Amino acid sequence: MSKQKFVKKDANGNSTDSPSNYVRIGADYYRIIEKVDRFGIPRIELKIWKKDEIRTDFGRNVFDTLVKYPDSVIVPDNLNYQPVIHGCYNMYRPFAHIPKEGDFPWSKALMDHVFGEQIELGYRYMNMLYRNPAHLGPILALVSSTRETGKTTFINWLNMIFGGNMTIISPEDLTNAFNITYAESNIIAIEETLFDKKMTVDKLKALSTGKFVSVNKKFVNQFKTNFYGKIIITSNNEDKFASIDENEIRFFVRKLGTPIQANHGIENNLLQEIPAFLNHLLTLPPVDFSVDRTGFTPIELNNEFLEKVKRESKSWLYKSLHMLIEDLFLNEFKQENEFKADIISIRDKFFPKDAKVDLSFIRNTLKNEFNLTPSEKSGRFYPFVNGPYKSAKYYVFKREDFTTAEAEDETLPF
């Protein structure tokens, strides 16, 4: 079985051009190039190369010696990397680091800063990225309305660790016709995110659970491949970076504050600590994917930051109704724990002259956003406690669903 070729070097370790640096995958020719990234880590890249240029550089007979693969595959593995899978070229890049015992104080500080009270989930997340790159993962969203909170530092740290198997893109790249910028990547970071189109958000969510992707890149015929992308978002819009509905279970949202310790050389410290940090990950229990296909249950991922985004993603009618009903409980209905109302009474009380708010809009909002259902049969009741006695299918609104302990305390007379 042929082996994947890597860049030929001279006695001083410098890359040299040689026929061994070229391969044919399917009917297309590529050059294997080694580059040193901004962190000083060597990375392997595969670039399409014209057949005529290879012939010009090495002669007509060079094609008899080139290694040929019938196709490419993507098989992610950071611990037991295989360059060739069943005779096909593995597009997943070799992992650049070797675990080694040692201390990692700045890596630990960054983990504590990013994941806070959910630090156990943070280490599980990093463990998943390192030891289980072929598994699905939640969409990690790092948000903060202020600058210099560590979002970019965390992304750069991941880039140091995972290198060529990670890419950083913009939201616009998701709608670009050519998706090679992320289609073959294992970790996809989207910086300064504000998804203002539902189509883009839906595509993001579909990618997070997709198993295949059609790859489009210039000068190469479209082809389908396995997709293993884990998505990370950073945004300055803490509660409006995307529209997240009430039942969404894919997002792991963390709000970052200002770091306690200032260290302008932290990226260099993080780079030096990578072997020790990876060694620590290997001492942790394996991620249990039996609890959820991502290794994280919706209950574990839920936190106040996600709930805030969900609230802001609600329709204007939801927000208006919630505010109006909360005001009723805190003022007019101070002694009531619940009240009943039908959709006609709701419209007549709150939106009597608003043509935009019809009965269907109210009904759908109560069902889809408040998760309320009307009584099965019509019943006799007083709308809003003291309204005119009537018979209709009604909804029950409970104080506990609309007020908070803090809001209740503010209305106390002492």
Secondary structure, DSSP 8 states (H G I E B T S, - for coil): --------B-TTS-B---GGGEEEETTEEEEEEEEE-TTS-EEEEEEE--HHHHHHHH-GGGGGTSEEES-EE----SSS--SEETTEEE-S------------HHHHHHHHHHHGGGHHHHHHHHHHHHH-TTS---EEEEE-SSSSSSHHHHHHHHHHHHGGGEEEE-GGGGG-S--HHHHT-SEEEE-S-----HHHHHHHHHHHH-SEEEEEETTEEEEEEE---EEEEEES-TTTSS---TT--SEEEEE----SS--TTHHHHHHHHHHHHHHHHHHS----TTS-TTS--HHHH--HHHHHHHHHTS-HHHHHHHHHHHHIIIIITTT-SEEEE-HHHHHHHH-TT-TT--HHHHHHHHHHTS-----SS-EEE-TTTTS--EEE--EEEEGGGT--HHHHHHTS--
